[in-house]
Amino acid sequence: MKGILIAGIALVVLGIAALVVNVVPIHHQEQVAKIGPVTINSQKETDYVIPNYVGIGAIVVGVALVVVGTRRA
């Protein structure tokens, strides 16, 4: 049952991280035009917002897994 305990701890840590870091920026490089050997690229940044309920849900599920993992050990 150590796997359940480790998974619970990982979910709690990821849930706290999701609450602290609300936005994850992702950088994309996109090819705009290609004329012969010349290419024109564009850099774009997309922000992905992590809702608070995702972090709270991960913490709740993680704590439940930790409790189950410690009771079965």
N, C-alpha and C positions, 0 to 999 in steps of 0.2 A: 504493500500500500504506500510505499515511498513515492511512487509515481504520482499518485493523487495529491500527496502533500506537496511535492515539488511543483506540480501544475498549479495548485492553489496559490502558492507563494509567487509564482511567475505572474499569475493573473492579478494578484494584488499589486505587484510592482508595476505592471503595465497599466493598470487602472489609475494608479497615482500619477504615472507619467502622462497619461492622457488628460488628466485634470490640470496638470501643470502646463503642458504644451498644448495649446488649443489649435494651433495652425501648423501644418506640415507643408513647407514649400517644396515643390518638385520642379526641377529645371528640365526643359525640353529643348533639343536642337532640331529644327525643322528645315528641310530643304525647300526653298522658295522657288528657285529657278535654276535651270541648267542649260547653258548655251555652249555647246561644244565642250571644251575642257574646263570652262569657267562655271563654278557653282556659287550660288548665293544662298547662305544659310541665315536663319533667323533664330535668335535665342528667346524662348518664352518661359515665363515662370507661372506655374499654376499653384494656387494655394488650396489645400484640402483642409476643411474645418472639421475638427473632431468634436461632436456634440458632448455635452457634459453627461448625459444619461448613459453614454457608452462607457465612460470611465467609471461611473458609479455602479453600473451593472457588472463590469469586470471585477470591481472590488467586492461586491456582494457575492458573486459566484465564487471568487477566489477564497473568501473567508469561509464559505460553506464547504468548499473542497478541503481546506485546511482542517476544519472541524471534523469532517468525515475521515480524513486521513489520520488524524491523531487518535480518534476513537477506535479505529480498527487495528491499530498497531499494538 
